[in-house]
């Protein structure tokens, strides 16, 4: 079976390895090199690097429209894959590509659809305190995560995972199940089930409500929330964009397990990223944080460097 893969996430490698072990990958479509850091250094996606290492034809794009879209359509026609697999692609698949596959283009989505349609299902599952998360394999159509369901798998969360850790787990589960699902679907052993649109929910950003992506502004901590909700924010936005606050707001918080008083010479408008926090005795215990322009430190080191006294 010939397969085309559409994806950009660095976590996609287990899926690519699984596809390579069972099928013939004839085309990989991924995002072009990204510019990172203050020095504006270009960095390849892991998907592109993997394609080069395994001598598999790949196409990198900046957008999925205009000339880039024409290139993708041309390559799909030329390589003529039997099936397409989409995983964390960062682009909405347009009808020009969908029509080439018909019902043979399969998306891997990390929620139990129709719940949490959109780009941030794992983050929303953590933010909402869900006990269970899942994976849905579904046919791609022109609406967001709307296509008929082929297979779903549940995963019970421990309640302390970060979004990054959960994505790693779910990508591994998906890579294990994908070959069997493709084989059974191609043999007519799986019948697609239409989603109930009345049950659909979406991962719309609270700061950019027309988008389902995560933005840095979404990770600003609202200290009026309960400690448990704040702890979930810390986990949901790790490894990106990382939950953050201002020093002055950290000082005012009534939910920290240790009340703080900043040294007078400290700039209270500095931003602080919070990488790790836990709940202890009903309050929030921050374990790792980073003041703007400084290195990551433990809470103890933060106390020694930034506080006058604790009580």
N, C-alpha and C positions, 0 to 999 in steps of 0.2 A: 504494500500500500504506500503510495506517495503522499507525503504530508508537507504542508507549508505552515510555518510558525510565525505568529505576530506577537511580539513582546519586547519590553524594554527593561523590566525589573532585573536587578542583579540576583534576585532570588529564583529566577526562572531556570537556572542551570539544571536542577534535578529533573525538571520537566523535559528539557532538551535531551538530557542523558537517557531518560526513559523512552522518548520518541526514537532516538538514534538506535537504541537496543532492539526495538521491535519493528520499526518502519524505515522507510527511505525519506529522509528530510531533503526536499528538493529546493526549498527556498526559505530564508529567514528574513523577515522585515522588522527592522528595529529603528530606534531613534538615533539621529546623528550624534556625533561627539558633543558632550556638554562642556561648557566653560565653567571652571570652578576656581574659587579662591581669589584673593586680591591680585595675584599675578596673572589671572585670566588664562590658566593653563587648560588646554583641551584634554578631556578624559573620555576614553572609549567606554561604552556600556559593556558589561560583562557578557551580554548576549553577542555583541559584535566580536569580542575577543574569542569567545567560544567558537563562533562560526569560522573564524580565521584559523584557529588551532585545529579544527576538525575538517578543514577544507570543504566547507559547505557554502553554497552560493548565498550571499546576503545582499540586502538593499537597505541603506540607511536614509532616513527621511527627516526633514524638519517639520513639515506639515503633511497632512493627508488630504491635500487638495492641489489644484493646479498641476504644475509639471510633476510634482512628487506623486500625485495620485495617478497620473498617466503612466509613470514609470512602474508603479506597483501593478496596475492593471496589465501592462505589457508583459511583465515578468510572470505574473500568475498564468496568463494565457500561454506563455512560452513553456513554462515548467509543467503546466497541466496537473496540479496535485489532485488527488482523490478527495482529500479532506484538508481543512484548515483548522488550526488550533490557535486560540487567542488567550493570552494570559497577561494581565497587567500591562496593557499595551500603551496607555496614555492618550490614545486617539480613538475617536468614535469611528467605527467602520462604516463607510458610506455605501449607498446602494450599488454603486458601480462595481465594488468588490463583492458584496453580498450576492449579487446576481450571478457572478461567476461560479459560486459554490452552491447556490440555492440553499438547501437544508443540510449542507455538508460542512458548514463553518461553525465550529463549536467554541464557545467561550467558557472559561473557568472563572467562576465568580465566588468570592469568599464570604458568602452568607447563604442562609436558607431562603432563597427567593420564594415569593416576591418581597420579602423583608430586606431592607437596606439595599435598594438599588442605588447604583452610583459608585464613585471612586474610592470611598472610605468606609467600607462595611466593617472592617475589623476595629477601626478606631471608634465607630459608633457603638459597636457591641460592648466595648470596654466602658465607654462613657456612660452607657445606660445600665451598667451593672448586670448584663446578661450572664447567665450560667452556662449557656450552650451557644456555640457558634457552628458554622458549617460550611460546606462547599457545594456549589451547584454547577453542574455541567449542563449547558443549555444551548440551543440553536440560536445563532445570531440573526436578529432582524433589524429593522431600521429604527426601532425605539430602544431606549437605554435599558439593558438587562431585562428585556421583555419577552424574549423568545421562549419557545416551548422547552420544558425541562426534560432532560434525559436521565439524570441521576443526581441524587443528593446524599451527602454523608455528614453526620453530626460529629462534633467534638466537644467534650465537656471540659470547660476551663477550670483551672485551679483557683483563679481569682487574684493571682499575683503576677500574671504575665504582662509584659509590655506588648505594644502593637508589633514591634519588630520580631519578638520571640514567637508570637502567634502566627505571623505571616510565614516564618520559617517552617513552623510545624505544618501549617496548612498546605504550603507548596509541596512539602515532602509527601503528605497524604495524597494530594492530587496527582503527583508524579507516579505514585504506586498504582493508583486506580485507573489512570488514563488509558493505558493500552487495552485493558479488558473492555472498557466502555466503548472505545473506538471500534474494536473488533465486533462486539455484539451489535452495535448500532449499524455497522456496515452490513451485517448479516441479517438485519431485520428483527433481531431479538429484543430490541429496545424500542418502545413506542413513545414518541414525544407526548408530553402532557402539557396542555395549555395552562399558563399561569392565571390565577384569579386576580385580575387587576384591581378589584375592590380591596384587596388586602395589601396592596403595594405601599411601601414606605421608601423614603429617599434620604440619602446622606447629604442634605444641603448644608453648606457652610453657614454658620451663624453670622459671619461678617461679610460674606459674599453669597447671599441667599439664592442666586441664580446658578451657582456652581456646586457640584458635589465633591470637589477637591478640597483638601485641607490647606489653609493659609496660616501664615505666622500669627496673624491677629487672632485666630481661633484659639491659640494656645495661651493667651493671656489669662491668668488665673483670676477668677472672681472670688474674692475672699469672703463674700457673703454666703457662699455655698457651704454645705456641711463638710466636715473633714473627709468623710468617705468619698464624697463627690470630687473633692480636690485631689485626693490620692488617685482616683481613676483618671483624672485629667493628666496627671504626671505620667501614668503608664500608657495612656492612649496616644500621647504625642511624643513618645520615645520609640524610634530614634529621630524622628523629625516631625515638627519643627522644634520640639522640646518646650515643655511648659515654662512660662516665664512670668515675671512680675517686676515691680520696681522696689528698690530697697525701702522706700518710704512706706509702701503698702505692706511689705513684709514686717516692718516694725509695728504697724497698726493691727496686724492680724490677731484675733482673739482665739484662734484655733491651734496655734503652735503649742507643742508640749512644753517648750521653753520660751517664755516671753523675752523679748530682746530690746535692748536700748543701744542704738548705734553711737559710735564715737562721733564727737562733734565735727571733726574734720572730714567725715565721709560724705560724699556726694549722694544725697538721698534719691536723686533722679536716675542713678545708674540702674541698668537692667540686670536682672538676675535670672539665670536659667536653672531650673530645678530638675535634676536627672533622676533622682530616686527619693521616694518618701514612703513611709509606712504608717499605719495607724497603731498607736499605743495608748492604752488607757483612755480611749475615746478621743484622742487628739492626734494632730499630725506631727510626726517626727520626720524632719528632713534629714536625709542621710548623705546626699551628695548634691552640690550646687556649684554654680560658676558665676562669679561677678563679671560684668562686662569688662573685657580687656584683660582678664586674669585667667589663670588655669582652674580646672575643676578641683574642688577641695571637699573634704568631709565637713560635716557640721561642726565638729570639734575645732578644726582648723579655722573655719569661718568665725566661730566665737572668739578664738584667740586673736584674729586679725582685725575684726570689724566691730566688736561689741565692747561697751564699757563695763557692763556687768550683766549677770543673768540671775534669775530667781524663779 
